[in-house]
Amino acid sequence: QITYKRSRTKLVGMSRESFPVLPQLPAKGSAEIPAGVFGGMIARTIFAISSEESRYTLNGALLVVKPDALAMIATDGHRLAQFEKMGVGGTAEVRALIPRKAMGEIQKLVAEADPASAVHFAKNESHLFFRIGERLLVSQQLSGQFPNYEAVIPKDNNWNVTVERSEITAAVQRVAQFADDRTRAIRMNLKPGQVTLSASSSELGESEETLEAPYQGEEINVGFNAQYLLDFLRAPGSGQVTFELKDEQSAGLVRPTEETDEKYRYIVMPMRI
């Protein structure tokens, strides 16, 4: 025979009146963004967001809604990712700074939704609203002035080389295993007809790989953070990528070679090796 004794538990909580009032979704939305498009924009930019809490304005990405296009931009001061989708947009131009954590949550929600379904986006003075089906995500909007990203996009990188994304990704991965653990620096050398990647460290040794490429410019030696390159190369996409370079002191630009209604730019600052 089992005898049960009465027990009572009392949890300390807060009154209903003390709970924060949830902000109300604005009656008029700014844009309806296809879930698949929104998820793709985040996947191509979220890795470039700064993780330094002191750089508050860079702890998120800038969403720009235009009447005929959408753009998302992220930067940590060492690299910048810009993705623009033509043919979709809102009724007027709207800018919003979306925190990184909110972007991660949106990514989860759109992954579970039909890619063709709409993400209803709206904002007020301090909050951002993302409604996906029956779910509503409310986030605080980052304040501050986002950098003038258009000013840092190279305009005179005259030396271009095009390579297969899969080949350059695999080569960077292999060479990066011999890069210094702290800097992750690898060297890219361009000569007519080839691209050579190399890295070395006093503890591991050195590695070098050469890819054939239709390059006919001057010889260029430039250092890059291998992880920064891999972040771009592993983002959604296929086919060839084009590196646009000027010299070893100037920022490099990487982009998909074939573009239709999407424009993707990735700017990476060089490193001294």
N, C-alpha and C positions, 0 to 999 in steps of 0.2 A: 504494500500500500504506500502510495506517494502522497505526501501532504505538502500543499503549496502555501506559502505565506505571502501575504500582501506586501508589495513594495511600491514605493513612490519615488519618482525622479523629478526634480525641478531644475529646469535649465534657465540660466540667466540670459535674457535677451533684451531687445529694445522694443519700445512701443510702436504700434502701427503708424502713429503720427510722426515719429522720428525718422521713418524710412524716407529716403530721398524721393522726391516726385519725379517720375520719369518724364522726359521731354516729349512733347507731342509731335507726331509726324506732320510736317507742313502740308497744307491742303493741296498745293501745287508742286509737282515734282520738277526737278531740273532736267532729268534725262532718264530714258529707259535703255539700258545697255544689255545686249545679249550676254548671257552668263558665260558662254564660251569665250567671247571676246574679252570680257572683264578678267576671267581667269588667266587668259594668255598674256594680258598686259601685266598682271601682277607677277607671273612666273618669269617674265623677261626683265623685271626691274627690282624686285624685292631684295635680291642679293647685294645690290649696290647701296642700300640704305646704311647710314652710319650707325654703329653700335655704341658710340661714345655719347653718354648721357649729357655731357656738357654741350654738345652740339645739337641743341634741342630742335632747331628748325630742320636739321638733316635726319632726324629720327623717324622720318616718314617719307612718303612719296607725294609728289605734286600731281593731282589729277586735273587736267584741263578739258573741259567740255565745250566744244564749239558747235555751231549749227550743222556743220558738215563733217566733223572729225572729232576723234577722242585722242588724247595724249596722256601718257604717264611718264614722269621723269623722277629718277632717284640718283643721289650722289652722296659719297662720303668724303669728298675732297680729293681722293686719289683716283677715282674713276667715276664715270657718269653713264647711266643707261637711259635712253630715250626711246620710247615706242609710240608710234602714232598709227591709228587705224582710220582710214578714210571711209566715207559713206555712212557713218553712223554718228549721232551726236544729240544735242538738245535743242531747245528753242532759243537759247541765248548763251553767250560765253560765260562760263562759271569756272572758278578755280578753287580747289580745296586741298589742304594738306592732310593726308590720311596717315595716322600712326601705323607703324610697322605691325603691331599686335593686331590691329583691326584688319589689316590686309591679310594676315595669316588666317583670321577667322573667316573672312570673305572667301578666301581660297578654298577652305573646307566646305563652305555652303554651296559654292558654284560647282564643286566637284561632284556633289550629290544631286545637282539639278540637271534638267535637260539643257544641253548647250544652247538651244534656240530660245529657251525661256528668258524672260526679261528680269534684270536687276533694276528695280526702281530706286533711283538715287535722288536725294534731296538734302538740303542743308538749311540751317538757320545761322544766327550769329556765332554760335559756339558749338553746335553739334552737327554730325553727319548721320544720315539715315540711309540704310540699304535694306530694301524689302525684297526678299526672294521667296516667292510663293506665300506661305503662311508665316514665314519667319521674318522678323525684323531685327536688324542689328543697328544699335545706336552707339556712336563713338564720339568722343570729344574731338574737336578739330584742333590740330596743332596751330599755334599762333606764330607770328613772325614773318619775316620776308625770305622767301625761298631765293637762292642765288639766281642770277641771270644766266641760265644754262645755255642760251643761244650764243652767248659771248665766248664760251669755252670750246665750242665745236670748231675743230680745225677747218680752215678754209683754203689753205695752201699746201696740203699734203699731196705732193705731185707724184710720189713713187707708189705704185699699186702692185700688189701681188695677190693672185687668186689661187686658193687651194681647196681641196675637198675637206669638208668639215670633219668627217670621220677620221681621215688620215692625220690632220693636224692635231685633233683631240688626242688620238692615241700616242702621237709623238710627244706632245707636251706632257702627258701623263707619265710616260716612261722616263723622259729626261728629268722631270721634276723630282723623281725619287732621289736624285743626287744633288738637289739644290740645298742650300743652307736652310735649316729648319726655321730660323728666325725671319729671314728675308724672303724666302721662297723665290729667289731671283733666278731667272734663266736668261740666256742671251739668244737673240734672234739675229742671224746674219743673212743678208740678202745679197746674192750675186746673180749675174745673168744666168737664167735657167735653173736656179735652185734656191731653196730656203734651208738654212741649217740652224737647228736648235741645239744648245749645249748648256750644261750646268756642271758645277764642281764644288766639292767641299773637302776640307782637310781630313774629315773622318771617314767619308764614304768613297771618295774617288771622283771620277768624272764620267760624263756620258755625253754623246753627240749623235744626232740623227739628221740626215739630209733628205729632203723631199724635192723631187723634180717639180718645177713650177715655171710658168711662162713669164718670167720676170726679165726685163731688158733695161733696167735703170742702173743708177750708180750703186756701188757697194755701200751698204748701210749696216752698222752694228748698233743694236739697241737692246737694253735690258728691260724685262717686264716681270711683274709678279706672276708666277705660274698659276696660282689659285685664281687671280683675277681673270686670266685668259680662260681658264676652265669654266668659271662661272658663266661666261658668255657662251662658250662652245657647247655647254651642256643644257642651255636654255632651249625651249621648244624650237624646233626648226630642223631643216635637212638641206642637202645640196651643198653648194660651194659658199665659202665666205671670202671676203676681200679685205685685206689689210691695206690701209692707206697711211703712209709714213712720210716724214719730211727729213728728219735727222735724228741723232741719238739723244738730243736734248728736248725734243718736242713731243707732245702727246700724240699717241697713235690712235687711229680710228678703225674700228672693225665693224663690218656690216654684212648681212646676207647679200650675196651677189645678185640673185634674182629677187626683184621686188614688184609687187602688183599694187594692191590697195593698202599695203602695210609698209611702214618705214621704221626701221630699227637701227639705231646708232649706239655704239658703245665706245666711249673715249677712255683711254687708259694712260696715266702718266708714266713716263719712263723711269727706270732705276739705274743708278750707277753700279757697275759691276767691276 
